[in-house]
């Protein structure tokens, strides 16, 4: 006789302990059923953690992207505040230029290049305003105006095209906001006085005159926001050059919307309750569909769910920080012009290349394709070889193994594949002026798109009278353009000097190491 089986209509109580069921599996005992339930509960918890970490990664990537956009906007706004003034009479001084351009808004700085031989300026200057609206108004109203017996030329600096896409985006956003810029306001007039004058053109939503903390009075300019675009246009057309209190008002469109000048906000963490609920719902659907969730980043599955927003989570995921505001390199040690490089923000990409694995806290494991895994292994082997760094040691160095030879060749060819070149002996310390960056950008722009120009003074010793040499670093858009520029500029004569143009290591340049 064979085994006695419980039929489809049999009651569950008929299955005696140890009696096999229809599928051939024994009935689970009480403690076994409890272990199965605990295993199911543990699997669901891990699925929730997996989904929650993926959501957090996506959230942080979005925050990083927003920070990058804010940094680009800050640099673009800094460039929009500068105007170039040319064809200036050699008899004019800085105070005359300031007096001519002061009515459009507060001036932060005026740079006039001086000739050490004649002790006179070179006929041009850069005027930097505190607001981009003031610079735009000066561009519109001061070009070809007679100053000191000459028709001056007013325009944007030559390095503006690099940030032109961001500038165009800011202007397009401003066109959708009925907001105007008013300057040259008499100091005795209050915001209520200005509002009473301008509300004749339509309903005013806000009228703000920034206050000087030292004097307690407004800074002679302000912003007015109307309820409609037509009201803003009528105010600009009617009130520009209007005599109010003995001063001619200057009225134009506000370039930057109220959010355009605000500092980037601190990234906020995901709401824990909402994130956990969403992750639980996603994990439940995935469990019902019997679909596993492979993630390339290994997770700390042994950590409790609350640690995803605690110390363990902070060690697993990259910390999101606020980018520092754009710093002009003229204010940084050793740098003359350009923008100081900002360290790149790390980006984590979650891909489906392998199952979730258990690791210890503060450890991240990335599943790589076979080819990339071989390259990483070769790189680690090369680091263990202790490659000599000095020239004498490299002359006597021996290379063994195909992987080592390949990595060494990549190391030796790294400079030639870099989009950065360095120009030596192009100018001396006495030749530095504000026009040099524009001249280098224009000259190198013939060979490709120039992303950045950094002019660096390098002292050759600790002594006070040590020689100072000038190195000019030019970053192109691609290594091919950098090679074309290096080949064309190397050996050329510039102002009685023979230029030496060579490739420069991209990693050193990105890390602000300009000593090479």
Buried (B, 14 or more C-beta within 10 A) or exposed (E): EEEEEBEEEEEEEEBEEEEBEEEEEEBEEEEEEEEEEEEEEEEBBBBBBBBBBBBBBEBBBEBBEBBBEBBBBBBBBBBBBBBBBEEBEEEBEEEBBEEBBBBBBBBEEBBBBEEEEEEEBBBBBBBBBBBBBBBBBBBEBBBEEEBBEBEBBBEBBBBBBBBEEBBEBBBEBBEEBBBBBBBBBBEEBBBEBBBEBBBEBBEBEEBEBBEEEEEEEBBBBBBBBBEEBEBBBBBBEEBBEBEBEEBEBBBBBBBBBEEBEEEBEEBEEBEEEEBBEBBBEBBBEBBEEEEEBBBBBBBBBEBEBEBBBEEBBEBBBBEBEBBEEBBBBBEBEBBBBBBBBBEEBEEBEBEEEBEBEEBEEEEBEBBBEEEEEEBEEBEEEBEEBEBEEEEEEEEEEEBEEEBBEBBBEBEEEEBEBBBBBBBBBBBEEEEBBBBBBBBBBEBBBEBBBBBBBBBBBBEEEEEEEEEEBBBBBBBBEEBEBBBBBBEBBBEBEBEEBEBBBBBBBBEBBBEBEBEE
